[in-house]
Amino acid sequence: MVPPTVVPVSASSDLQVAPDSAAQAGAAQAVVSRRSLSPSRASDFQQCPLLYRFRTVDKLPEPPSAAAVRGTLVHSALEHLFDLPAAQRTPEAAEGLLPGRWEQLRVDEPDVTALFEESSPEEAEWLASAAALVRTWFTLEDPTRLEPAEREMRIETELASGLLLRGIIDRVDVAPNGMVRVVDYKTGRSPGEGFEGKALFQMRFYALAVWRLKGVVPALLQLVYLGDGVVLRLQPTEEDLLATERKLEALSAAIEKARESGDWRPRRSKLCGWCAHQALCPEFGGTPPPLPVPLSGPLSGPLSGPAS
């Protein structure tokens, strides 16, 4: 079987500004909606429709967090480890990649430089915590026996309804018999028993995208939690993925309804404590900014944009 291929992704966004209309509207930002979903945006809407609006419609900036940037750094090190010959993929080699990948991340995303003073004890402690996560990975998988078909694979596929699915898959392995394994790294801890649904939903999303793109259901979905060394595995079926497709269509319809009505309701939960937008949230006495001015309804057909 030919492994899932990368679909080129443009630098355009989910909601694009129309320059002429924006100029006419003055301070109002004119946007046109595009019917597309990524795992992160689907999760945002399920967690809190107002959070989805802040991130996807208003595109409000969020300060980088040390934990999130550490996750990006560890992902980068594990991705580039496979550039080395198999015999050289050692824990020491992986840890040795971290300083260079951190310097590159500082260049690519200058906002992260505000997290630490360069060469400070806090930065050194943070890098050591990233190294510990990398070492944990070596207790769960043996990179000398792996040759990924894809790493950090951007994938896009359009459903029959016109809904575009897109995302970035950490790793795709293809066995000699053609069986596909989809792997995702998580630098946090695994969910408690009975709370795996959100994480497995993301993996089913990826499996559905691969199935619709290549016509093959992945044999195994694997979530690798580096925070506590737990691996979750799921063998999806066509029935699982059809149910996921129906759920995504329903989510897309709910998002479109909110977009048309302007009713993006907050949903209070324990996750609110991590939200960067409490000052604008009615649940905390805030007022959301005015909505951008929509230009038209949802577009259909082949779409492109950055994966989340």
C-alpha positions, -999 to +999 in steps of 0.1 A: +000+000+000+012+035-008+014+054+025-008+085+030+006+114+010+011+150+021-014+174+006+002+208+000-012+234+024-012+271+017-006+298+042-042+310+041-064+308+072-098+294+081-113+328+080-098+351+055-100+389+055-114+405+024-093+436+020-119+458+001-147+450+025-124+454+055-114+489+043-150+499+039-160+486+073-132+504+090-125+488+123-147+458+116-128+428+102-146+413+072-142+375+070-156+346+050-161+313+067-147+281+053-162+248+063-132+230+077-122+212+109-090+201+126-089+180+158-079+211+178-107+233+165-132+205+169-120+201+205-123+238+211-159+240+200-169+209+221-151+224+251-165+259+247-181+275+216-169+310+228-133+297+230-137+284+194-149+319+184-120+336+201-094+314+184-109+309+150-131+339+143-115+367+162-081+350+161-071+365+194-034+361+203-025+338+232+008+340+251+029+309+248+031+287+278+062+268+289+043+235+288+030+240+253+064+251+239+081+222+256+057+199+238+066+216+205+103+212+213+100+175+222+080+168+190+106+185+170+134+165+186+116+132+180+108+141+144+145+150+136+159+120+154+148+099+124+171+119+102+199+099+118+208+063+108+190+037+129+220+027+149+226+063+160+191+069+173+201+068+210+187+086+240+219+107+241+215+116+205+178+127+210+187+147+240+215+163+221+190+176+195+171+196+221+194+227+223+196+231+186+159+226+181+152+251+208+174+277+191+155+271+158+122+274+176+133+308+190+141+319+155+108+306+140+086+318+168+101+349+184+073+351+210+087+321+229+119+341+238+098+358+264+095+326+284+130+326+298+161+347+300+187+331+277+210+307+296+191+313+328+186+285+355+149+285+346+157+278+310+181+250+319+156+234+342+129+236+315+153+220+290+160+192+315+123+185+318+121+182+280+151+158+281+132+137+307+102+134+284+125+123+256+141+096+278+107+083+287+099+078+250+128+054+247+113+032+273+081+029+252+094+027+216+127+016+199+135+040+171+163+018+159+135-006+147+113+021+131+114+037+097+084+061+096+066+065+063+057+101+074+067+125+101+047+156+110+025+149+080+000+176+070-031+159+058-062+172+041-092+155+027-127+166+018-158+147+028-187+141+004-205+170+021-178+194+013-164+195+049-126+197+048-107+177+074-071+187+081-045+182+106-009+172+114-001+136+122+031+131+143+041+098+127+027+073+102+043+038+101+036+014+073+043-023+078+057-045+049+022-060+046+008-025+040-009-021+074-009+015+086-002+027+122-010+063+132+011+076+161+006+107+182+029+120+210+015+137+240+039+154+265+013+155+292+000+127+314-026+101+302-063+107+310-077+087+338-097+056+332-130+065+316-117+099+303-099+087+272-127+098+249-113+132+239-079+118+231-093+089+211-116+112+192-085+130+179-071+097+167-103+086+151-103+120+133-069+113+118-079+077+109-110+090+091-089+115+072-065+088+061-093+064+052-111+090+031-079+101+014-064+067+007-093+043+011-075+022+038-086+021+075-055+023+097-049-009+115-038+008+147-040+042+164-014+048+191-013+076+216+021+078+234+019+098+267+054+109+277+043+125+310+036+091+327+048+066+301+014+053+291+005+041+256-032+040+245-040+018+215-071+015+194-079-006+164-106+014+145-133-002+124-152+013+095-182+016+118-161+036+143-150+060+116-185+064+101-197+074+135-168+099+138-178+113+104-214+118+115-201+135+147-179+159+127-207+167+104-229+175+134-202+196+149-197+215+116-235+222+115-235+235+150-205+257+143-223+271+112-254+277+132-234+297+158-217+316+130-250+326+114-267+335+147-236+351+163-245+330+194-212+317+207-221+306+242-194+301+268-193+267+286-178+269+320-156+240+332-125+233+352-105+241+320-115+277+323-085+281+346-062+276+317-080+300+293-062+331+282-094+350+274-112+351+308-111+390+307-134+388+276-157+360+288-192+367+302-187+339+327-160+360+344-177+394+340-161+402+306-175+413+273-164+397+240-153+420+212-177+428+183-179+400+158-162+404+125-186+412+096-193+380+076-191+384+038-210+352+028-220+317+038-197+287+039-177+278+009-175+243-005-150+226-028-113+220-024-100+242+003-066+248+018-053+264+049-028+258+078-033+226+097-038+228+135 
